[in-house]
Each structure stands twice: as structure tokens, then as C-alpha cells.
Amino acid sequence: MSWFSGPNPSRVEMRVQLDLYLASIHETKKHIPTSRILVSSLWRKSRKIPYVDVWEELGAIEEVTEKGVVKGSALKSAFRRRLLELQQGRCCYCRRWLVNTAYAKPIEHILPKKHYPQYSIDFWNLAVACTDCNSEKSDDVWGGFSRTRRSYPRPTEFSEAYHPRFHRYDEHVRYMRVETNTTSMVMFFGLTNSGMHLCRSLLHKIAAKETLIQNNPTLAPLIEAIRTYAPKAEGLKMPDFKAFQETLERNLFRLLDESY
């Protein structure tokens, strides 16, 4: 079910969604007013020239108030929960289930914060992806938007690249997953220009990686163990573990690139 009724979200519908998020910006009701002030302050900071990436600053918040401590980790958790509701518990790109799993659920910056720091905490630039999609997309830029632009692009401007917050997935991509006791296979098909772009840029590699791992009896349990441990390490200062994950991901996708 989509949260907007027409071919594209209207300004009124977008305003409603933003208001719903702001009303639940923190899971503890007494912290909502302070949380709104803190997030709004960082949003304004990110939009001032020169533009600043405030994503890490958001996560580092520990605001002491008379009603308790407001932490950035709680703000991110509340936002992730809201997005998962809108995404019906699935990855915004490959549509794998993210609810009730032990795996990490990274928040994806649709227009990468490395290139668009002004959108680093923009409500419409964030979605929840699986670890594979988030890692492979990385800092890839989808769409030819000016990097000096202050306002976030309107939904109608995303005509060639898929935008998980502004597009209905089923209108752009079809996928099929087949599993047996010992094998697994997934295929993606683009139905529109945006859907085909998503398949070429990301989903075909995700499908190949999933097939490679699930059909390798030695590799599969190792990847499963890493994915299960990753959420426990989230937010902790574990640079070696993070570096190991990134190196493993690069090597897996390099292996896939060489096999194409």
C-alpha cells in the first residue's frame, strides 16, 4: 500500500508524512519537543553554505534536559522504525525482509551525503536498506542534480533514477526468489527506465552475490555469522571489524565483477 494516491506524492501528502514523523521523532513522548529542536537545528546547519554533513553529529547527540537525556541513537532508531513501517519491513531496493531479523538495518542516503552533505539528514533523502544494498550502492550518485542545490529535488524530478521514497516499487521492478533446501536464486526485472536503472546499477549485482553466497556451503555460514554479529557492533567503536566487513564486501563484488 502506498502513502500517496496519485502518480507522484503531492506537497500536501508529503507534509502529512513529515508531520507524522515529527510527532514520533522520539519513542519517549516527553523527549519529543527537545528532539524536534535538536533535529531542526542540525537540519538548518546542514543547509548553510558551505554545506555540512551532520549525520555523525546527529548520532553523537547527548542532550541533558530536566526530563532526562536525549540521545542521537534514539533519534536514529525512531526514524528507522518509521521508515520500516512505510517500507513494510523490507529493504528499500532489493525488498528482502528486514523485520524480525538479526541483521543490521543501515539507513541509506539516497543522494549520498559525501556528495550532497546538505541532504545528510533530509527526511526525504533517507531510507532503510539491507547491508548488501547499502554497501554496494555506497556513494554512487543517481540523478544529475547540482551539488550546490539547497532544496531537495521534487518527486517529479526523479524520472530516470529510482527513488525509494517517491516511487512505488511494484510499478518499476519485478523480482522472483526461488529457494530449495540447498540452493537459492533471485532475479530482478526493470519495468520502467527507473526500474531498469536500479537493476543495472545495483540489483543485478545483489542477485549475483546472493546466489554466490547461498550456493556456497563454506561461505554461507561465515557470512551468516558476520551478519548476525553486525547489529551488536553497531554504534560501538570497532574500526577493525568495520574495516574487515568493508574489505570482505569489496572482494566479493570484485569477484562478481570479474565473473561478468
TISE-639211 format. One record per residue (C-alpha): residue in one letter; residue number from 0; x, y, z. Coordinates in nm, 4 decimals. Example, Ala and Ser with C-alpha at 12.3 -4.5 7.8 and 13.67 -1.06 7.14 Angstrom:
BEGIN
+---+-----+----------+----------+----------+
| r |   k |        X |        Y |        Z |
+---+-----+----------+----------+----------+
| A |   0 |   1.2300 |  -0.4500 |   0.7800 |
| S |   1 |   1.3670 |  -0.1060 |   0.7140 |
+---+-----+----------+----------+----------+
END
This chain:
BEGIN
+---+-----+----------+----------+----------+
| r |   k |        X |        Y |        Z |
+---+-----+----------+----------+----------+
| M |   0 |   0.0000 |   0.0000 |   0.0000 |
| S |   1 |   0.1352 |   0.3410 |  -0.0967 |
| W |   2 |   0.1206 |   0.6500 |   0.1230 |
| F |   3 |   0.0402 |   0.8735 |  -0.1758 |
| S |   4 |  -0.2573 |   0.8460 |  -0.4100 |
| G |   5 |  -0.1501 |   0.9993 |  -0.7423 |
| P |   6 |   0.1361 |   0.9146 |  -0.9796 |
| N |   7 |   0.3671 |   1.1230 |  -0.7582 |
| P |   8 |   0.3480 |   1.2441 |  -0.3975 |
| S |   9 |   0.1779 |   1.5818 |  -0.3619 |
| R |  10 |   0.3059 |   1.8585 |  -0.1345 |
| V |  11 |   0.0113 |   1.8037 |   0.0982 |
| E |  12 |   0.0806 |   1.4301 |   0.1253 |
| M |  13 |   0.4492 |   1.4972 |   0.1873 |
| R |  14 |   0.3626 |   1.7466 |   0.4596 |
| V |  15 |   0.1381 |   1.4908 |   0.6287 |
| Q |  16 |   0.4175 |   1.2320 |   0.6299 |
| L |  17 |   0.6662 |   1.4797 |   0.7717 |
| D |  18 |   0.4232 |   1.5805 |   1.0469 |
| L |  19 |   0.3622 |   1.2157 |   1.1364 |
| Y |  20 |   0.7353 |   1.1615 |   1.1702 |
| L |  21 |   0.7867 |   1.4737 |   1.3822 |
| A |  22 |   0.5083 |   1.3561 |   1.6140 |
| S |  23 |   0.7034 |   1.0341 |   1.6810 |
| I |  24 |   1.0576 |   1.1676 |   1.6460 |
| H |  25 |   1.1475 |   1.0088 |   1.9818 |
| E |  26 |   0.9940 |   0.6928 |   2.1276 |
| T |  27 |   0.9610 |   0.8685 |   2.4656 |
| K |  28 |   0.6855 |   1.1294 |   2.4492 |
| K |  29 |   0.8444 |   1.3680 |   2.6986 |
| H |  30 |   1.1556 |   1.3962 |   2.4774 |
| I |  31 |   0.9709 |   1.4859 |   2.1552 |
| P |  32 |   0.9817 |   1.8691 |   2.1920 |
| T |  33 |   1.3578 |   1.8726 |   2.2620 |
| S |  34 |   1.4220 |   1.6201 |   1.9855 |
| R |  35 |   1.2416 |   1.8374 |   1.7315 |
| I |  36 |   1.4517 |   2.1375 |   1.8291 |
| L |  37 |   1.7776 |   1.9405 |   1.8064 |
| V |  38 |   1.6997 |   1.7865 |   1.4665 |
| S |  39 |   1.5731 |   2.1162 |   1.3238 |
| S |  40 |   1.8927 |   2.2895 |   1.4390 |
| L |  41 |   2.1110 |   2.0307 |   1.2640 |
| W |  42 |   1.8936 |   2.0498 |   0.9510 |
| R |  43 |   1.9468 |   2.4269 |   0.9306 |
| K |  44 |   2.3194 |   2.3805 |   0.9892 |
| S |  45 |   2.3469 |   2.1328 |   0.7014 |
| R |  46 |   2.1791 |   2.3788 |   0.4614 |
| K |  47 |   2.4063 |   2.6744 |   0.5350 |
| I |  48 |   2.6847 |   2.7446 |   0.2871 |
| P |  49 |   2.9322 |   2.5802 |   0.2975 |
| Y |  50 |   2.7107 |   2.2716 |   0.3298 |
| V |  51 |   2.7945 |   2.0369 |   0.6166 |
| D |  52 |   2.7359 |   1.6644 |   0.6668 |
| V |  53 |   2.5684 |   1.6432 |   1.0090 |
| W |  54 |   2.4809 |   1.2727 |   1.0103 |
| E |  55 |   2.7525 |   1.1717 |   1.2572 |
| E |  56 |   2.6747 |   1.4766 |   1.4678 |
| L |  57 |   2.3146 |   1.3599 |   1.4916 |
| G |  58 |   2.4255 |   1.0208 |   1.6203 |
| A |  59 |   2.6567 |   1.1811 |   1.8775 |
| I |  60 |   2.3825 |   1.3888 |   2.0446 |
| E |  61 |   2.3577 |   1.3525 |   2.4240 |
| E |  62 |   2.1418 |   1.6430 |   2.5327 |
| V |  63 |   2.0854 |   1.6602 |   2.9087 |
| T |  64 |   1.7460 |   1.8045 |   2.9990 |
| E |  65 |   1.5310 |   1.8258 |   3.3116 |
| K |  66 |   1.3348 |   1.5268 |   3.1807 |
| G |  67 |   1.6375 |   1.3106 |   3.1073 |
| V |  68 |   1.8977 |   1.2596 |   2.8357 |
| V |  69 |   1.8093 |   1.2767 |   2.4662 |
| K |  70 |   2.0491 |   1.0587 |   2.2661 |
| G |  71 |   2.1132 |   1.0632 |   1.8946 |
| S |  72 |   2.0976 |   0.6849 |   1.8827 |
| A |  73 |   1.7354 |   0.7023 |   1.9982 |
| L |  74 |   1.6559 |   0.9603 |   1.7293 |
| K |  75 |   1.8015 |   0.7358 |   1.4601 |
| S |  76 |   1.6178 |   0.4332 |   1.5977 |
| A |  77 |   1.2848 |   0.6177 |   1.5917 |
| F |  78 |   1.3459 |   0.7274 |   1.2350 |
| R |  79 |   1.4458 |   0.3759 |   1.1273 |
| R |  80 |   1.1283 |   0.2380 |   1.2849 |
| R |  81 |   0.9118 |   0.4918 |   1.0990 |
| L |  82 |   1.0783 |   0.4130 |   0.7668 |
| L |  83 |   1.0391 |   0.0385 |   0.8165 |
| E |  84 |   0.6669 |   0.0921 |   0.8664 |
| L |  85 |   0.6460 |   0.2796 |   0.5352 |
| Q |  86 |   0.8592 |   0.0152 |   0.3618 |
| Q |  87 |   0.6523 |  -0.2672 |   0.5127 |
| G |  88 |   0.9604 |  -0.4147 |   0.6737 |
| R |  89 |   1.1570 |  -0.4657 |   0.3519 |
| C |  90 |   1.4826 |  -0.3318 |   0.2060 |
| C |  91 |   1.4100 |  -0.0213 |   0.0007 |
| Y |  92 |   1.5975 |  -0.1657 |  -0.3016 |
| C |  93 |   1.6014 |  -0.5472 |  -0.3117 |
| R |  94 |   1.2881 |  -0.5975 |  -0.0981 |
| R |  95 |   1.4402 |  -0.8548 |   0.1344 |
| W |  96 |   1.2674 |  -0.8757 |   0.4731 |
| L |  97 |   1.4325 |  -0.6635 |   0.7439 |
| V |  98 |   1.1799 |  -0.7096 |   1.0235 |
| N |  99 |   1.2438 |  -0.9753 |   1.2875 |
| T | 100 |   1.5943 |  -1.0491 |   1.1631 |
| A | 101 |   1.9218 |  -1.0258 |   1.3480 |
| Y | 102 |   2.0827 |  -0.8358 |   1.0623 |
| A | 103 |   2.1797 |  -0.4695 |   1.0650 |
| K | 104 |   1.9377 |  -0.2269 |   0.9035 |
| P | 105 |   2.1531 |   0.0654 |   0.7852 |
| I | 106 |   1.9885 |   0.3943 |   0.6977 |
| E | 107 |   2.0548 |   0.4668 |   0.3326 |
| H | 108 |   2.1310 |   0.8132 |   0.1950 |
| I | 109 |   1.9640 |   0.8100 |  -0.1462 |
| L | 110 |   2.1660 |   1.1073 |  -0.2683 |
| P | 111 |   2.4997 |   1.0285 |  -0.0972 |
| K | 112 |   2.5963 |   1.2578 |   0.1886 |
| K | 113 |   2.9534 |   1.2572 |   0.0598 |
| H | 114 |   2.8407 |   1.4494 |  -0.2475 |
| Y | 115 |   2.5263 |   1.6115 |  -0.1049 |
| P | 116 |   2.6044 |   1.6987 |   0.2600 |
| Q | 117 |   2.3114 |   1.9428 |   0.2610 |
| Y | 118 |   2.0767 |   1.6421 |   0.2484 |
| S | 119 |   2.2568 |   1.4377 |   0.5155 |
| I | 120 |   1.9503 |   1.4406 |   0.7461 |
| D | 121 |   1.6840 |   1.5415 |   0.4972 |
| F | 122 |   1.3659 |   1.3469 |   0.5729 |
| W | 123 |   1.3140 |   1.2547 |   0.2065 |
| N | 124 |   1.6728 |   1.1515 |   0.1392 |
| L | 125 |   1.6748 |   0.8640 |   0.3872 |
| A | 126 |   1.5504 |   0.5068 |   0.3591 |
| V | 127 |   1.6346 |   0.1708 |   0.5193 |
| A | 128 |   1.8338 |  -0.0790 |   0.3151 |
| C | 129 |   1.9841 |  -0.4188 |   0.3768 |
| T | 130 |   2.3576 |  -0.4344 |   0.4391 |
| D | 131 |   2.4285 |  -0.5650 |   0.0879 |
| C | 132 |   2.2426 |  -0.2876 |  -0.0945 |
| N | 133 |   2.3780 |  -0.0169 |   0.1325 |
| S | 134 |   2.7366 |  -0.1367 |   0.0883 |
| E | 135 |   2.7220 |  -0.1860 |  -0.2880 |
| K | 136 |   2.5452 |   0.1419 |  -0.3672 |
| S | 137 |   2.7870 |   0.3256 |  -0.1389 |
| D | 138 |   2.8474 |   0.6783 |  -0.2754 |
| D | 139 |   2.7055 |   0.6198 |  -0.6236 |
| V | 140 |   2.5139 |   0.9239 |  -0.7441 |
| W | 141 |   2.1799 |   0.8513 |  -0.9091 |
| G | 142 |   2.0472 |   1.1554 |  -1.0915 |
| G | 143 |   2.2151 |   1.4615 |  -1.2376 |
| F | 144 |   2.1284 |   1.7087 |  -0.9636 |
| S | 145 |   2.3515 |   2.0078 |  -0.8925 |
| R | 146 |   2.5660 |   1.9567 |  -0.5839 |
| T | 147 |   2.5238 |   2.3216 |  -0.4908 |
| R | 148 |   2.1458 |   2.2999 |  -0.4868 |
| R | 149 |   1.9930 |   2.3829 |  -0.1481 |
| S | 150 |   1.6383 |   2.2477 |  -0.1770 |
| Y | 151 |   1.5766 |   1.8756 |  -0.2116 |
| P | 152 |   1.4619 |   1.7681 |  -0.5625 |
| R | 153 |   1.0889 |   1.7283 |  -0.6109 |
| P | 154 |   0.9459 |   1.3780 |  -0.6717 |
| T | 155 |   0.8769 |   1.4542 |  -1.0398 |
| E | 156 |   1.2476 |   1.5309 |  -1.0933 |
| F | 157 |   1.3446 |   1.1688 |  -1.0292 |
| S | 158 |   1.2460 |   1.0485 |  -1.3738 |
| E | 159 |   1.5447 |   0.8310 |  -1.4678 |
| A | 160 |   1.6764 |   0.7027 |  -1.1349 |
| Y | 161 |   1.4674 |   0.5069 |  -0.8854 |
| H | 162 |   1.3840 |   0.6874 |  -0.5598 |
| P | 163 |   1.2580 |   0.4508 |  -0.2867 |
| R | 164 |   1.0626 |   0.7237 |  -0.1062 |
| F | 165 |   0.8931 |   0.8732 |  -0.4134 |
| H | 166 |   0.8316 |   0.5684 |  -0.6353 |
| R | 167 |   0.6080 |   0.2635 |  -0.5952 |
| Y | 168 |   0.8387 |  -0.0344 |  -0.6208 |
| D | 169 |   0.5874 |  -0.2629 |  -0.7905 |
| E | 170 |   0.5423 |  -0.0143 |  -1.0748 |
| H | 171 |   0.9145 |  -0.0181 |  -1.1542 |
| V | 172 |   1.0600 |  -0.3584 |  -1.0620 |
| R | 173 |   0.9505 |  -0.7215 |  -1.0565 |
| Y | 174 |   1.1510 |  -0.9812 |  -0.8684 |
| M | 175 |   1.1390 |  -1.3558 |  -0.8152 |
| R | 176 |   1.3058 |  -1.5600 |  -0.5405 |
| V | 177 |   1.3329 |  -1.9367 |  -0.5527 |
| E | 178 |   1.4744 |  -2.1422 |  -0.2660 |
| T | 179 |   1.5207 |  -2.5124 |  -0.2099 |
| N | 180 |   1.6849 |  -2.6986 |   0.0758 |
| T | 181 |   2.0313 |  -2.6388 |  -0.0678 |
| T | 182 |   2.0113 |  -2.3610 |  -0.3273 |
| S | 183 |   1.8796 |  -2.0079 |  -0.3673 |
| M | 184 |   1.8211 |  -1.7859 |  -0.6703 |
| V | 185 |   1.6819 |  -1.4351 |  -0.7168 |
| M | 186 |   1.6082 |  -1.2409 |  -1.0352 |
| F | 187 |   1.5098 |  -0.8764 |  -1.0890 |
| F | 188 |   1.3380 |  -0.7218 |  -1.3922 |
| G | 189 |   1.3066 |  -0.3485 |  -1.4612 |
| L | 190 |   0.9645 |  -0.2346 |  -1.5885 |
| T | 191 |   1.0431 |   0.1345 |  -1.6437 |
| N | 192 |   1.3513 |   0.3459 |  -1.7112 |
| S | 193 |   1.3865 |   0.4000 |  -1.3377 |
| G | 194 |   1.3424 |   0.0298 |  -1.2662 |
| M | 195 |   1.5919 |  -0.0751 |  -1.5323 |
| H | 196 |   1.8407 |   0.1783 |  -1.3954 |
| L | 197 |   1.8024 |   0.0275 |  -1.0479 |
| C | 198 |   1.8558 |  -0.3232 |  -1.1867 |
| R | 199 |   2.1650 |  -0.2252 |  -1.3870 |
| S | 200 |   2.3190 |  -0.0141 |  -1.1132 |
| L | 201 |   2.2518 |  -0.2351 |  -0.8145 |
| L | 202 |   2.0066 |  -0.5249 |  -0.8166 |
| H | 203 |   2.1778 |  -0.7489 |  -1.0709 |
| K | 204 |   2.4922 |  -0.7443 |  -0.8544 |
| I | 205 |   2.2902 |  -0.8066 |  -0.5390 |
| A | 206 |   2.1254 |  -1.1064 |  -0.7062 |
| A | 207 |   2.4599 |  -1.2455 |  -0.8165 |
| K | 208 |   2.6082 |  -1.2022 |  -0.4690 |
| E | 209 |   2.3104 |  -1.3685 |  -0.3013 |
| T | 210 |   2.3356 |  -1.6626 |  -0.5411 |
| L | 211 |   2.7118 |  -1.6899 |  -0.4886 |
| I | 212 |   2.6838 |  -1.6961 |  -0.1107 |
| Q | 213 |   2.3751 |  -1.9138 |  -0.0674 |
| N | 214 |   2.5041 |  -2.1791 |  -0.3057 |
| N | 215 |   2.8465 |  -2.1996 |  -0.1398 |
| P | 216 |   2.8298 |  -2.4320 |   0.1639 |
| T | 217 |   3.1593 |  -2.2986 |   0.3015 |
| L | 218 |   3.0976 |  -1.9272 |   0.2529 |
| A | 219 |   2.7289 |  -1.9109 |   0.3515 |
| P | 220 |   2.7630 |  -1.9871 |   0.7267 |
| L | 221 |   3.0564 |  -1.7452 |   0.7599 |
| I | 222 |   2.8585 |  -1.4591 |   0.6036 |
| E | 223 |   2.5597 |  -1.5525 |   0.8198 |
| A | 224 |   2.7728 |  -1.5261 |   1.1357 |
| I | 225 |   2.9087 |  -1.1842 |   1.0353 |
| R | 226 |   2.5628 |  -1.0500 |   0.9514 |
| T | 227 |   2.4261 |  -1.1735 |   1.2834 |
| Y | 228 |   2.7081 |  -1.0080 |   1.4791 |
| A | 229 |   2.6976 |  -0.6758 |   1.2899 |
| P | 230 |   2.3929 |  -0.5272 |   1.4738 |
| K | 231 |   2.5628 |  -0.5923 |   1.8093 |
| A | 232 |   2.8637 |  -0.3902 |   1.6920 |
| E | 233 |   2.6532 |  -0.1024 |   1.5603 |
| G | 234 |   2.7363 |   0.2191 |   1.7440 |
| L | 235 |   3.0483 |   0.0698 |   1.9057 |
| K | 236 |   3.3982 |   0.1877 |   1.8230 |
| M | 237 |   3.5216 |  -0.1211 |   1.6429 |
| P | 238 |   3.7240 |   0.0063 |   1.3453 |
| D | 239 |   3.8903 |  -0.3308 |   1.2786 |
| F | 240 |   3.5569 |  -0.5121 |   1.2486 |
| K | 241 |   3.4168 |  -0.2402 |   1.0217 |
| A | 242 |   3.7296 |  -0.2468 |   0.8061 |
| F | 243 |   3.7036 |  -0.6257 |   0.7794 |
| Q | 244 |   3.3404 |  -0.6004 |   0.6670 |
| E | 245 |   3.4244 |  -0.3381 |   0.4043 |
| T | 246 |   3.7185 |  -0.5411 |   0.2722 |
| L | 247 |   3.5064 |  -0.8559 |   0.2524 |
| E | 248 |   3.2312 |  -0.6706 |   0.0643 |
| R | 249 |   3.4794 |  -0.5196 |  -0.1839 |
| N | 250 |   3.6384 |  -0.8568 |  -0.2534 |
| L | 251 |   3.3033 |  -1.0306 |  -0.3015 |
| F | 252 |   3.1853 |  -0.7722 |  -0.5512 |
| R | 253 |   3.5262 |  -0.7685 |  -0.7218 |
| L | 254 |   3.4933 |  -1.1435 |  -0.7672 |
| L | 255 |   3.1480 |  -1.0925 |  -0.9191 |
| D | 256 |   3.2739 |  -0.8162 |  -1.1498 |
| E | 257 |   3.5480 |  -1.0452 |  -1.2787 |
| S | 258 |   3.2949 |  -1.3192 |  -1.3484 |
| Y | 259 |   3.0695 |  -1.0956 |  -1.5633 |
+---+-----+----------+----------+----------+
END
